[in-house]
Amino acid sequence: MVEIKGFNEAYKAMLAKETVKKIHKKHTDNRVKELIAQGVDKEIAKVMASVGL
């Protein structure tokens, strides 16, 4: 089997990016639920959560 130089590092970096995306999405979804529970409109809550408010 031939090892491609730099492949492992690139693959690990890709996995790390995907993990960060999943964590961010989960956090955003939770924040949207919190805002909706506080009485904020769903669409406004999505925007607020995506910008970090």
C-alpha positions in Angstrom: 0.0 0.0 0.0 1.3 3.4 -1.0 1.0 6.2 1.5 0.1 9.6 0.1 2.2 12.3 1.7 0.1 14.7 3.7 -3.1 12.7 3.3 -3.5 11.8 7.0 -3.0 15.4 8.0 -5.5 16.6 5.4 -8.0 14.0 6.5 -7.7 14.8 10.2 -8.2 18.5 9.3 -11.3 17.7 7.3 -12.7 15.7 10.2 -12.0 18.5 12.7 -13.8 21.0 10.4 -16.8 18.7 10.2 -16.9 18.3 13.9 -16.7 22.0 14.5 -19.6 22.5 12.1 -21.7 19.9 13.9 -21.0 21.5 17.3 -21.8 25.0 15.9 -25.1 23.7 14.4 -26.1 21.9 17.6 -25.4 25.1 19.6 -27.3 27.2 17.2 -30.3 24.9 17.3 -30.3 24.9 21.1 -30.1 28.7 21.2 -33.0 29.0 18.7 -35.1 26.7 21.1 -34.2 29.0 24.0 -35.1 32.1 22.2 -38.4 30.6 21.0 -39.2 29.6 24.6 -38.6 33.3 25.6 -41.3 34.4 23.1 -39.1 35.4 20.1 -40.4 34.7 16.6 -38.9 31.6 15.0 -37.3 33.4 12.1 -35.9 36.1 14.2 -34.6 33.6 16.7 -32.7 31.8 13.8 -31.0 35.0 12.8 -30.2 36.0 16.3 -28.7 32.6 17.1 -26.7 32.5 13.8 -25.0 35.9 14.6 -24.4 35.0 18.3 -27.1 37.0 20.1 
